[in-house]
Amino acid sequence: MSVSLASEFGVRRLLVAAGQAPSVLNTQPWRFRVARGECVEVLTDPDRRLRASDPRGRNQYVSCGAALFNLRLAVRTAGRRPMVWLLPSPEEPGLLAAVRPAGTSPVPAVYRELYDLIPIRRTSRHPFTDRVLPRAVLAELRQAASREGAGLVFLDRHGTTDILDYAVMAEDELGHDHDYRAELAAWTMPGARHDGMPSYVHGPHGLRDPAPVRDFGRQGGKARFEERPQLAVLTTMGDRPIDWLRAGQALQRVLLVATKHGVSASFLNQPLDLRDMRGRRDPHHHRGHAQMIIRFGYGPHLPRSPRRPATELEIA
Ligand SMILES: Cc1cc2nc3c(=O)[nH]c(=O)nc-3n(C[C@H](O)[C@H](O)[C@H](O)COP(=O)(O)O)c2cc1C
């Protein structure tokens, strides 16, 4: 198959793949533009920026970076090499990346496999089993992050306890912030929107608090969560927009590799959101800037959250 940006089908296939990426509160804060029939551009959608909880736009860039990774995979699996420019135009700060399908090239099986996993990956806020991730899987996840210029640091028992404590404290502080609560409600309340996070993805409460998942007003009763959550921090060397885009691409690569191994993931980013909202420095990590706090494990397969139709994503 070849990708043609002149054909509606060719473009639609790329946008469907990009639009399946994870995004903060499922805001899907991206738009795409076909430039001169030869390049797909990734842009922010300013109407979908979380102004209270994401004052720097970091979460929005990470989300768009994840969509960019899917776009790259879609080009690659169509037999073309994606040439990528990050932040190509200082005059247009909302333009995050340009991807040009360049010369033809055979499709490596590894990319085909990751591409096929795009619609299967999802965030799971349900309890995981106590099964420990094998070392080989940890190594592959780390490698996935480093291939995209990021780090993935798995936490030991002390680090895990610290992060869970930070998450509880942050969630408590955020719960008293009126603007944060209003923004969260706008994207998570039942019936609030046709996208965002419907209640069926919120997951259950923990039988014992704190549960190692974020509280989105969980609807699903109570359940026993794993004794020892397996947490990792996705890090980047810098903390500028270009690093956030790298973090997003690394995030999606890590999540697809996890999916390949039947490993689910959810996130505990409350401490990072609070850091951004209060203009604080990193709460924990010395090995780079923390961009995502990820919980890995083995859990049930769940329904996926809704996506906007690809036709809504393209702008002229
Ligand atoms: C930058 C970013 C931050 C996120 N933060 C959290 C979080 O703190 N807690 C959580 O449970 N999910 C978090 N998510 C996951 C999103 O809520 C999820 O991707 C979105 O609802 C779409 O669902 P899906 O991943 O199942 O496709 C985050 C995702 C991204 C990309």
The ligand as an SDF file (V2000), in Angstrom:
LIG
                    3D

 31 33  0  0  0  0  0  0  0  0999 V2000
   -0.4630   13.8410   28.8820 C   0  0  0  0  0  0  0  0  0  0  0  0
   -1.4400   12.8340   29.4610 C   0  0  0  0  0  0  0  0  0  0  0  0
   -1.7730   12.8770   30.8200 C   0  0  0  0  0  0  0  0  0  0  0  0
   -2.6480   11.9260   31.3500 C   0  0  0  0  0  0  0  0  0  0  0  0
   -2.8920   11.9290   32.7050 N   0  0  0  0  0  0  0  0  0  0  0  0
   -3.6540   10.9420   33.2280 C   0  0  0  0  0  0  0  0  0  0  0  0
   -3.7960   10.8170   34.6420 C   0  0  0  0  0  0  0  0  0  0  0  0
   -3.2160   11.5680   35.4260 O   0  0  0  0  0  0  0  0  0  0  0  0
   -4.5810    9.8010   35.1260 N   0  0  0  0  0  0  0  0  0  0  0  0
   -5.2030    8.9070   34.2910 C   0  0  0  0  0  0  0  0  0  0  0  0
   -5.8770    8.0010   34.7800 O   0  0  0  0  0  0  0  0  0  0  0  0
   -5.0920    9.0130   32.9410 N   0  0  0  0  0  0  0  0  0  0  0  0
   -4.3210    9.9860   32.4150 C   0  0  0  0  0  0  0  0  0  0  0  0
   -4.1290   10.0400   31.0440 N   0  0  0  0  0  0  0  0  0  0  0  0
   -4.8150    9.0640   30.1790 C   0  0  0  0  0  0  0  0  0  0  0  0
   -6.0020    9.7030   29.4710 C   0  0  0  0  0  0  0  0  0  0  0  0
   -7.0400   10.0160   30.3840 O   0  0  0  0  0  0  0  0  0  0  0  0
   -6.4860    8.7570   28.3620 C   0  0  0  0  0  0  0  0  0  0  0  0
   -5.4640    8.6240   27.4180 O   0  0  0  0  0  0  0  0  0  0  0  0
   -7.7270    9.2800   27.6630 C   0  0  0  0  0  0  0  0  0  0  0  0
   -8.8320    9.3240   28.5420 O   0  0  0  0  0  0  0  0  0  0  0  0
   -8.1020    8.4080   26.4530 C   0  0  0  0  0  0  0  0  0  0  0  0
   -8.2990    7.0720   26.8370 O   0  0  0  0  0  0  0  0  0  0  0  0
   -7.4060    5.8730   26.2580 P   0  0  0  0  0  0  0  0  0  0  0  0
   -5.9950    6.0850   26.7230 O   0  0  0  0  0  0  0  0  0  0  0  0
   -8.0310    4.6390   26.8500 O   0  0  0  0  0  0  0  0  0  0  0  0
   -7.4890    5.9020   24.7530 O   0  0  0  0  0  0  0  0  0  0  0  0
   -3.2440   10.9570   30.4930 C   0  0  0  0  0  0  0  0  0  0  0  0
   -2.9030   10.9230   29.1400 C   0  0  0  0  0  0  0  0  0  0  0  0
   -2.0000   11.8410   28.6180 C   0  0  0  0  0  0  0  0  0  0  0  0
   -1.6000   11.7510   27.1630 C   0  0  0  0  0  0  0  0  0  0  0  0
  1  2  1  0
  2  3  1  0
  2 30  2  0
  3  4  2  0
  4  5  1  0
  4 28  1  0
  5  6  2  0
  6  7  1  0
  6 13  1  0
  7  8  2  0
  7  9  1  0
  9 10  1  0
 10 11  2  0
 10 12  1  0
 12 13  2  0
 13 14  1  0
 14 15  1  0
 14 28  1  0
 15 16  1  0
 16 17  1  0
 16 18  1  0
 18 19  1  0
 18 20  1  0
 20 21  1  0
 20 22  1  0
 22 23  1  0
 23 24  1  0
 24 25  2  0
 24 26  1  0
 24 27  1  0
 28 29  2  0
 29 30  1  0
 30 31  1  0
M  END
$$$$
